[in-house]
């Protein structure tokens, strides 16, 4: 349900004290810029500056030391924009641009912050770029052909292993990572094969490094995988649907954003189209977004077994591609590709229920959310 206009105006003008320098960044693909907001202590957002990038700026990632934000542009020439983050104001200052090997729908720092990992959906590959001490991204260090539709890439918490879901082949590629050289090599076995037609998309690692949660785009399910800490291989444990019980959607087909090189135009059929997932910092709640129904699903996490229990879904911004949870675990911010606002919600720590705090103006094609707190 949308917040009353009065409530929105109140939240926009709220003078509630800010959390210890908490800033929200949203990439606006069609406008080619990044919007900044200050997260207030009550969970409301104070809109701030917008920082220039380029058309089809989409995925973003923040360095482990929180000094830099890198944003990938998915139009030619494919580039990574590096920004220094001003910890007092949240302002972004461009420190450099660099060539990416391809159009990357997902980029992530390794745990050391010395390398930028990227996955290319259209070119079926992964890449590694070095990152200098001043935040500048260097030329590609390594490009590895993989399989159809590599959709995301993340290192585990030890920085020894890297995982890459592939939507087109229903596989998760398993790599060994050398943080001294930045090189990826195939693990044994090199892939985890999942059920046909699931469409693995995004994943996240539990804080204790025992489990990996995998969002499947084409079925709207979240799969719990166990992670062997010794050898870095995954094993499937369980899957739970992220769709509301009364949702009438069919299995999805691979789809992409209109105008993105190497990606077919979006299918307008009433298909499942899951997009993103995140854990609360304490690991006890997980949220997953589904674009066709424009909902955000909540799950309770059994931290001993990794098992997920569906709690319910909340209607949100139209076609939510990206969202994120603040470092305190109290608030979630959601963007919608077909919405001109973003939403902020309060998280009920006991039930997982989301309470809308307010909606705030954003640019066109809002699709990725990063949140950074400075103490």
NUVEXRO-29373 format. One record per residue (C-alpha): residue number from 1; x, y, z negated. Coordinates in steps of 0.2 Angstrom, whole numbers, padded with zeros to 4 digits, m for minus. Each point is the difference from the previous one (the first is absolute). Layout:
! NUVEXRO-29373
<node seq="NUM" x="X" y="Y" z="Z"/>
...
END
This chain:
! NUVEXRO-29373
<node seq="1" x="0000" y="0000" z="0000"/>
<node seq="2" x="0007" y="0017" z="0004"/>
<node seq="3" x="0003" y="0013" z="m0014"/>
<node seq="4" x="m0012" y="0015" z="m0001"/>
<node seq="5" x="0007" y="0015" z="0008"/>
<node seq="6" x="0000" y="0009" z="m0017"/>
<node seq="7" x="0011" y="m0014" z="m0007"/>
<node seq="8" x="0012" y="0001" z="0015"/>
<node seq="9" x="0002" y="0019" z="m0002"/>
<node seq="10" x="0003" y="m0002" z="m0019"/>
<node seq="11" x="0013" y="m0013" z="0003"/>
<node seq="12" x="0008" y="0011" z="0013"/>
<node seq="13" x="0002" y="0015" z="m0012"/>
<node seq="14" x="0004" y="m0010" z="m0015"/>
<node seq="15" x="0013" y="0007" z="m0011"/>
<node seq="16" x="0003" y="m0016" z="m0010"/>
<node seq="17" x="0019" y="m0002" z="m0003"/>
<node seq="18" x="0009" y="m0011" z="0012"/>
<node seq="19" x="0008" y="m0016" z="m0004"/>
<node seq="20" x="0019" y="0001" z="m0002"/>
<node seq="21" x="0002" y="0006" z="0018"/>
<node seq="22" x="m0011" y="m0013" z="0009"/>
<node seq="23" x="m0001" y="0003" z="0019"/>
<node seq="24" x="m0011" y="m0009" z="0013"/>
<node seq="25" x="0005" y="0000" z="0019"/>
<node seq="26" x="m0011" y="m0005" z="0014"/>
<node seq="27" x="0005" y="m0001" z="0018"/>
<node seq="28" x="m0012" y="0007" z="0013"/>
<node seq="29" x="0004" y="m0010" z="0016"/>
<node seq="30" x="m0010" y="0011" z="0012"/>
<node seq="31" x="0006" y="0017" z="m0007"/>
<node seq="32" x="0018" y="m0006" z="m0001"/>
<node seq="33" x="0003" y="0006" z="m0018"/>
<node seq="34" x="0000" y="m0006" z="m0018"/>
<node seq="35" x="m0011" y="0008" z="m0013"/>
<node seq="36" x="0005" y="0002" z="m0018"/>
<node seq="37" x="m0011" y="0000" z="m0015"/>
<node seq="38" x="0003" y="0002" z="m0019"/>
<node seq="39" x="m0008" y="m0013" z="m0011"/>
<node seq="40" x="m0008" y="0008" z="m0015"/>
<node seq="41" x="m0001" y="m0008" z="m0017"/>
<node seq="42" x="m0018" y="m0003" z="0002"/>
<node seq="43" x="0003" y="m0009" z="0017"/>
<node seq="44" x="m0006" y="0014" z="0011"/>
<node seq="45" x="0011" y="0006" z="0014"/>
<node seq="46" x="0006" y="0018" z="0004"/>
<node seq="47" x="0003" y="0001" z="0019"/>
<node seq="48" x="0017" y="0008" z="0004"/>
<node seq="49" x="0011" y="0002" z="0015"/>
<node seq="50" x="0001" y="m0010" z="0016"/>
<node seq="51" x="0016" y="m0004" z="0007"/>
<node seq="52" x="0004" y="m0002" z="0019"/>
<node seq="53" x="0005" y="m0017" z="0007"/>
<node seq="54" x="m0006" y="m0005" z="0017"/>
<node seq="55" x="m0016" y="m0008" z="0008"/>
<node seq="56" x="m0004" y="m0017" z="m0006"/>
<node seq="57" x="0010" y="0001" z="m0016"/>
<node seq="58" x="m0006" y="m0015" z="m0010"/>
<node seq="59" x="0009" y="m0011" z="m0012"/>
<node seq="60" x="0010" y="0008" z="m0014"/>
<node seq="61" x="0012" y="m0006" z="m0014"/>
<node seq="62" x="0008" y="0008" z="m0015"/>
<node seq="63" x="0018" y="m0004" z="m0005"/>
<node seq="64" x="0002" y="m0010" z="m0016"/>
<node seq="65" x="0008" y="0015" z="m0008"/>
<node seq="66" x="m0015" y="0011" z="0006"/>
<node seq="67" x="0012" y="0013" z="0008"/>
<node seq="68" x="m0006" y="m0003" z="0018"/>
<node seq="69" x="m0016" y="m0004" z="0010"/>
<node seq="70" x="0002" y="m0008" z="0017"/>
<node seq="71" x="m0014" y="0000" z="0013"/>
<node seq="72" x="m0001" y="m0010" z="0016"/>
<node seq="73" x="m0007" y="0008" z="0016"/>
<node seq="74" x="m0008" y="m0012" z="0012"/>
<node seq="75" x="0001" y="0010" z="0016"/>
<node seq="76" x="0015" y="0002" z="0011"/>
<node seq="77" x="0013" y="0003" z="m0004"/>
<node seq="78" x="m0002" y="m0012" z="m0015"/>
<node seq="79" x="0008" y="0009" z="m0015"/>
<node seq="80" x="0002" y="0000" z="m0019"/>
<node seq="81" x="m0002" y="0017" z="m0008"/>
<node seq="82" x="0010" y="0001" z="m0017"/>
<node seq="83" x="m0006" y="0013" z="m0013"/>
<node seq="84" x="0007" y="0005" z="m0016"/>
<node seq="85" x="m0013" y="0001" z="m0014"/>
<node seq="86" x="0001" y="0015" z="m0011"/>
<node seq="87" x="m0004" y="m0007" z="m0017"/>
<node seq="88" x="m0007" y="0016" z="m0007"/>
<node seq="89" x="m0012" y="0005" z="0014"/>
<node seq="90" x="m0001" y="m0016" z="0010"/>
<node seq="91" x="0004" y="0009" z="0016"/>
<node seq="92" x="0008" y="m0010" z="0014"/>
<node seq="93" x="0016" y="0007" z="0008"/>
<node seq="94" x="0006" y="m0009" z="0016"/>
<node seq="95" x="0017" y="m0006" z="m0001"/>
<node seq="96" x="0001" y="m0009" z="0017"/>
<node seq="97" x="m0008" y="m0011" z="0013"/>
<node seq="98" x="0006" y="m0016" z="0007"/>
<node seq="99" x="m0004" y="m0012" z="0014"/>
<node seq="100" x="m0010" y="m0016" z="m0004"/>
<node seq="101" x="0001" y="m0015" z="0011"/>
<node seq="102" x="m0019" y="m0001" z="0003"/>
<node seq="103" x="m0017" y="0006" z="m0005"/>
<node seq="104" x="m0001" y="m0005" z="m0019"/>
<node seq="105" x="m0017" y="m0002" z="m0009"/>
<node seq="106" x="0010" y="m0003" z="m0016"/>
<node seq="107" x="0016" y="0006" z="m0007"/>
<node seq="108" x="0008" y="m0004" z="m0018"/>
<node seq="109" x="0016" y="0004" z="m0009"/>
<node seq="110" x="0009" y="m0015" z="m0006"/>
<node seq="111" x="0002" y="0000" z="m0019"/>
<node seq="112" x="0017" y="0009" z="0000"/>
<node seq="113" x="m0006" y="0014" z="0011"/>
<node seq="114" x="0014" y="m0002" z="0012"/>
<node seq="115" x="m0010" y="m0008" z="0014"/>
<node seq="116" x="m0017" y="0003" z="0009"/>
<node seq="117" x="m0009" y="m0015" z="0005"/>
<node seq="118" x="m0013" y="0000" z="0015"/>
<node seq="119" x="m0012" y="m0011" z="0008"/>
<node seq="120" x="m0007" y="0002" z="0018"/>
<node seq="121" x="m0017" y="m0006" z="0004"/>
<node seq="122" x="0001" y="0003" z="0018"/>
<node seq="123" x="0018" y="m0005" z="0003"/>
<node seq="124" x="0000" y="m0015" z="m0010"/>
<node seq="125" x="0016" y="0004" z="m0010"/>
<node seq="126" x="0007" y="0006" z="m0016"/>
<node seq="127" x="0014" y="0013" z="m0002"/>
<node seq="128" x="0012" y="0006" z="m0013"/>
<node seq="129" x="0007" y="0018" z="m0001"/>
<node seq="130" x="0013" y="0006" z="m0012"/>
<node seq="131" x="m0004" y="0015" z="m0011"/>
<node seq="132" x="0013" y="0012" z="m0006"/>
<node seq="133" x="0002" y="0007" z="m0017"/>
<node seq="134" x="m0007" y="0017" z="0006"/>
<node seq="135" x="m0016" y="m0010" z="0006"/>
<node seq="136" x="0004" y="0001" z="0018"/>
<node seq="137" x="m0005" y="m0016" z="0010"/>
<node seq="138" x="0013" y="m0007" z="0012"/>
<node seq="139" x="m0001" y="m0008" z="0016"/>
<node seq="140" x="m0007" y="m0018" z="0000"/>
<node seq="141" x="0012" y="m0012" z="m0008"/>
<node seq="142" x="m0009" y="m0016" z="0005"/>
<node seq="143" x="m0015" y="m0005" z="0010"/>
<node seq="144" x="m0007" y="m0017" z="0000"/>
<node seq="145" x="m0014" y="m0007" z="0012"/>
<node seq="146" x="m0012" y="m0010" z="m0011"/>
<node seq="147" x="m0018" y="m0005" z="0005"/>
<node seq="148" x="m0016" y="0008" z="0005"/>
<node seq="149" x="m0006" y="0015" z="m0009"/>
<node seq="150" x="0012" y="0003" z="m0015"/>
<node seq="151" x="m0011" y="0011" z="m0011"/>
<node seq="152" x="0010" y="0004" z="m0016"/>
<node seq="153" x="0017" y="m0003" z="m0008"/>
<node seq="154" x="0005" y="0000" z="m0019"/>
<node seq="155" x="0014" y="m0006" z="m0011"/>
<node seq="156" x="m0003" y="m0010" z="m0015"/>
<node seq="157" x="0005" y="0008" z="m0017"/>
<node seq="158" x="0018" y="m0008" z="0000"/>
<node seq="159" x="0003" y="0007" z="0017"/>
<node seq="160" x="0006" y="m0017" z="0006"/>
<node seq="161" x="m0015" y="m0005" z="0010"/>
<node seq="162" x="m0011" y="0009" z="0013"/>
<node seq="163" x="m0017" y="m0005" z="0006"/>
<node seq="164" x="m0009" y="0005" z="0017"/>
<node seq="165" x="m0018" y="m0004" z="0003"/>
<node seq="166" x="m0004" y="m0004" z="0018"/>
<node seq="167" x="m0019" y="0003" z="0005"/>
<node seq="168" x="0001" y="m0008" z="0017"/>
<node seq="169" x="0008" y="m0017" z="m0005"/>
<node seq="170" x="m0007" y="m0001" z="m0018"/>
<node seq="171" x="0017" y="m0001" z="m0007"/>
<node seq="172" x="0011" y="0008" z="m0014"/>
<node seq="173" x="0018" y="0001" z="0006"/>
<node seq="174" x="0012" y="m0003" z="m0014"/>
<node seq="175" x="0017" y="0008" z="0000"/>
<node seq="176" x="0016" y="0001" z="m0011"/>
<node seq="177" x="0006" y="0017" z="m0002"/>
<node seq="178" x="0018" y="0006" z="m0003"/>
<node seq="179" x="m0001" y="0017" z="m0009"/>
<node seq="180" x="0018" y="0003" z="0002"/>
<node seq="181" x="m0001" y="m0001" z="0019"/>
<node seq="182" x="m0018" y="0003" z="0003"/>
<node seq="183" x="m0002" y="m0016" z="0011"/>
<node seq="184" x="m0014" y="m0011" z="0001"/>
<node seq="185" x="0002" y="m0019" z="0003"/>
<node seq="186" x="m0014" y="m0014" z="0002"/>
<node seq="187" x="m0003" y="m0009" z="m0016"/>
<node seq="188" x="m0004" y="m0019" z="0000"/>
<node seq="189" x="m0013" y="m0003" z="0005"/>
<node seq="190" x="m0001" y="0017" z="0010"/>
<node seq="191" x="m0019" y="0001" z="m0001"/>
<node seq="192" x="m0015" y="m0004" z="m0011"/>
<node seq="193" x="m0014" y="m0006" z="0012"/>
<node seq="194" x="m0018" y="0006" z="m0006"/>
<node seq="195" x="m0017" y="m0005" z="0006"/>
<node seq="196" x="m0004" y="0004" z="0018"/>
<node seq="197" x="m0010" y="0016" z="0003"/>
<node seq="198" x="0004" y="0008" z="m0017"/>
<node seq="199" x="0011" y="0014" z="0006"/>
<node seq="200" x="0013" y="0004" z="m0013"/>
<node seq="201" x="0002" y="0019" z="m0002"/>
<node seq="202" x="0007" y="0008" z="m0016"/>
<node seq="203" x="0008" y="m0008" z="m0015"/>
<node seq="204" x="0005" y="0005" z="m0018"/>
<node seq="205" x="0011" y="m0008" z="m0013"/>
<node seq="206" x="m0005" y="m0002" z="m0018"/>
<node seq="207" x="0011" y="0010" z="m0012"/>
<node seq="208" x="0007" y="m0017" z="m0008"/>
<node seq="209" x="0005" y="m0006" z="0018"/>
<node seq="210" x="m0010" y="m0016" z="m0002"/>
<node seq="211" x="m0014" y="0003" z="0012"/>
<node seq="212" x="m0003" y="0009" z="0017"/>
<node seq="213" x="m0018" y="0006" z="0004"/>
<node seq="214" x="m0003" y="0000" z="0019"/>
<node seq="215" x="m0015" y="0009" z="0008"/>
<node seq="216" x="m0007" y="m0009" z="0016"/>
<node seq="217" x="m0007" y="0013" z="0012"/>
<node seq="218" x="m0011" y="m0011" z="0010"/>
<node seq="219" x="m0009" y="m0010" z="m0014"/>
<node seq="220" x="0000" y="0014" z="m0013"/>
<node seq="221" x="0008" y="m0012" z="m0013"/>
<node seq="222" x="0014" y="0002" z="m0012"/>
<node seq="223" x="0012" y="m0015" z="m0002"/>
<node seq="224" x="0010" y="m0004" z="m0015"/>
<node seq="225" x="0018" y="m0006" z="0004"/>
<node seq="226" x="0012" y="m0007" z="m0013"/>
<node seq="227" x="0018" y="0006" z="0003"/>
<node seq="228" x="0015" y="m0012" z="m0004"/>
<node seq="229" x="0012" y="0012" z="m0009"/>
<node seq="230" x="0015" y="m0011" z="0005"/>
<node seq="231" x="m0002" y="m0002" z="0018"/>
<node seq="232" x="m0012" y="0013" z="0005"/>
<node seq="233" x="m0014" y="m0010" z="0008"/>
<node seq="234" x="m0019" y="0001" z="m0001"/>
<node seq="235" x="m0013" y="m0012" z="m0004"/>
<node seq="236" x="m0019" y="0003" z="0002"/>
<node seq="237" x="m0010" y="m0002" z="m0016"/>
<node seq="238" x="m0018" y="0007" z="0003"/>
<node seq="239" x="m0010" y="0013" z="0010"/>
<node seq="240" x="m0015" y="0011" z="m0005"/>
<node seq="241" x="m0011" y="0011" z="0011"/>
<node seq="242" x="0001" y="0019" z="m0001"/>
<node seq="243" x="m0017" y="0002" z="0008"/>
<node seq="244" x="m0016" y="0004" z="m0010"/>
<node seq="245" x="m0011" y="m0015" z="m0002"/>
<node seq="246" x="m0014" y="0007" z="0012"/>
<node seq="247" x="0012" y="0006" z="0013"/>
<node seq="248" x="m0005" y="m0006" z="0018"/>
<node seq="249" x="0016" y="0001" z="0009"/>
<node seq="250" x="0008" y="m0014" z="0011"/>
<node seq="251" x="0018" y="m0005" z="0002"/>
<node seq="252" x="0010" y="0014" z="0007"/>
<node seq="253" x="0010" y="0001" z="0016"/>
<node seq="254" x="0018" y="0009" z="0001"/>
<node seq="255" x="m0003" y="0018" z="0001"/>
<node seq="256" x="0010" y="0016" z="0000"/>
<node seq="257" x="m0001" y="0019" z="0000"/>
<node seq="258" x="m0004" y="0009" z="0016"/>
<node seq="259" x="0015" y="0008" z="0008"/>
<node seq="260" x="0013" y="m0009" z="m0010"/>
<node seq="261" x="0014" y="m0007" z="0013"/>
<node seq="262" x="0000" y="m0019" z="0001"/>
<node seq="263" x="m0017" y="m0002" z="m0009"/>
<node seq="264" x="m0016" y="m0004" z="0009"/>
<node seq="265" x="m0015" y="0012" z="m0003"/>
<node seq="266" x="m0011" y="m0004" z="m0015"/>
<node seq="267" x="m0014" y="m0013" z="0003"/>
<node seq="268" x="m0016" y="0008" z="m0006"/>
<node seq="269" x="m0009" y="m0016" z="m0004"/>
<node seq="270" x="m0006" y="m0003" z="m0018"/>
<node seq="271" x="0015" y="m0010" z="m0005"/>
<node seq="272" x="0009" y="m0001" z="m0016"/>
<node seq="273" x="0015" y="0012" z="0000"/>
<node seq="274" x="0009" y="0000" z="m0017"/>
<node seq="275" x="0014" y="0013" z="m0001"/>
<node seq="276" x="0010" y="0002" z="m0017"/>
<node seq="277" x="0002" y="m0007" z="m0017"/>
<node seq="278" x="0009" y="0006" z="m0017"/>
<node seq="279" x="0002" y="m0006" z="m0018"/>
<node seq="280" x="m0002" y="0011" z="m0015"/>
<node seq="281" x="0017" y="0002" z="m0009"/>
<node seq="282" x="m0004" y="m0012" z="m0014"/>
<node seq="283" x="m0004" y="m0013" z="0014"/>
<node seq="284" x="m0018" y="m0004" z="m0007"/>
<node seq="285" x="m0010" y="0008" z="0013"/>
<node seq="286" x="0001" y="m0001" z="0019"/>
<node seq="287" x="m0009" y="0010" z="0013"/>
<node seq="288" x="m0002" y="m0003" z="0019"/>
<node seq="289" x="m0008" y="0011" z="0014"/>
<node seq="290" x="m0011" y="m0006" z="0014"/>
<node seq="291" x="m0003" y="0012" z="0014"/>
<node seq="292" x="m0016" y="m0005" z="0009"/>
<node seq="293" x="m0011" y="0000" z="m0016"/>
<node seq="294" x="0011" y="0015" z="m0007"/>
<node seq="295" x="0002" y="m0008" z="m0017"/>
<node seq="296" x="0013" y="m0003" z="m0013"/>
<node seq="297" x="m0001" y="m0017" z="m0009"/>
<node seq="298" x="0006" y="m0003" z="m0018"/>
<node seq="299" x="0008" y="m0016" z="m0007"/>
<node seq="300" x="0005" y="m0005" z="m0017"/>
<node seq="301" x="0017" y="m0008" z="0000"/>
<node seq="302" x="0005" y="m0015" z="m0011"/>
<node seq="303" x="0018" y="0005" z="m0003"/>
<node seq="304" x="0004" y="m0018" z="m0006"/>
<node seq="305" x="m0006" y="m0009" z="0015"/>
<node seq="306" x="m0002" y="0014" z="0013"/>
<node seq="307" x="m0018" y="m0005" z="0003"/>
<node seq="308" x="m0012" y="0014" z="0006"/>
<node seq="309" x="m0018" y="0003" z="m0005"/>
<node seq="310" x="m0011" y="0011" z="0010"/>
<node seq="311" x="m0008" y="0014" z="m0011"/>
<node seq="312" x="m0009" y="0011" z="0013"/>
<node seq="313" x="0001" y="0012" z="0014"/>
<node seq="314" x="m0001" y="0019" z="0001"/>
<node seq="315" x="m0006" y="0010" z="0016"/>
<node seq="316" x="0014" y="0012" z="0004"/>
<node seq="317" x="0007" y="0011" z="0015"/>
<node seq="318" x="m0005" y="m0005" z="0017"/>
<node seq="319" x="0012" y="m0013" z="0007"/>
<node seq="320" x="0013" y="0000" z="m0014"/>
<node seq="321" x="0017" y="m0005" z="0007"/>
<node seq="322" x="0010" y="0005" z="m0015"/>
<node seq="323" x="m0001" y="0003" z="m0019"/>
<node seq="324" x="0011" y="0000" z="m0015"/>
<node seq="325" x="m0001" y="m0001" z="m0019"/>
<node seq="326" x="0009" y="0013" z="m0011"/>
<node seq="327" x="0015" y="m0006" z="m0011"/>
<node seq="328" x="m0011" y="0001" z="m0016"/>
<node seq="329" x="m0012" y="m0012" z="0008"/>
<node seq="330" x="m0015" y="0011" z="m0005"/>
<node seq="331" x="m0004" y="0007" z="0018"/>
<node seq="332" x="m0001" y="m0005" z="0018"/>
<node seq="333" x="0000" y="0011" z="0015"/>
<node seq="334" x="m0008" y="m0006" z="0016"/>
<node seq="335" x="0001" y="0007" z="0018"/>
<node seq="336" x="m0011" y="m0004" z="0015"/>
<node seq="337" x="0005" y="0001" z="0018"/>
<node seq="338" x="m0017" y="0006" z="0005"/>
<node seq="339" x="m0003" y="0012" z="m0015"/>
<node seq="340" x="0005" y="0018" z="m0002"/>
<node seq="341" x="0002" y="m0003" z="m0019"/>
<node seq="342" x="0010" y="m0011" z="m0012"/>
<node seq="343" x="m0008" y="m0006" z="m0016"/>
<node seq="344" x="0007" y="m0002" z="m0018"/>
<node seq="345" x="m0007" y="m0013" z="m0012"/>
<node seq="346" x="0003" y="m0004" z="m0018"/>
<node seq="347" x="0003" y="m0018" z="m0004"/>
<node seq="348" x="m0008" y="m0009" z="m0014"/>
<node seq="349" x="0014" y="m0011" z="m0007"/>
<node seq="350" x="m0012" y="m0013" z="m0008"/>
<node seq="351" x="m0012" y="m0002" z="0015"/>
<node seq="352" x="0009" y="0006" z="0015"/>
<node seq="353" x="m0015" y="0011" z="0004"/>
<node seq="354" x="0005" y="0016" z="0010"/>
<node seq="355" x="m0009" y="0017" z="m0004"/>
<node seq="356" x="0001" y="0013" z="0013"/>
<node seq="357" x="0009" y="0016" z="m0007"/>
<node seq="358" x="m0001" y="0011" z="0016"/>
<node seq="359" x="0003" y="0001" z="0019"/>
<node seq="360" x="0012" y="0012" z="0007"/>
<node seq="361" x="0004" y="0006" z="0018"/>
<node seq="362" x="0013" y="m0008" z="0010"/>
<node seq="363" x="0006" y="m0001" z="0018"/>
<node seq="364" x="m0005" y="m0010" z="0015"/>
<node seq="365" x="0004" y="m0019" z="0000"/>
<node seq="366" x="0005" y="m0001" z="m0018"/>
<node seq="367" x="0007" y="m0017" z="m0002"/>
<node seq="368" x="0014" y="m0002" z="m0013"/>
<node seq="369" x="0002" y="0005" z="m0018"/>
<node seq="370" x="0015" y="0002" z="m0011"/>
<node seq="371" x="0000" y="0006" z="m0019"/>
<node seq="372" x="0016" y="0005" z="m0009"/>
<node seq="373" x="0001" y="0005" z="m0018"/>
<node seq="374" x="0015" y="0010" z="m0008"/>
<node seq="375" x="0002" y="m0001" z="m0019"/>
END
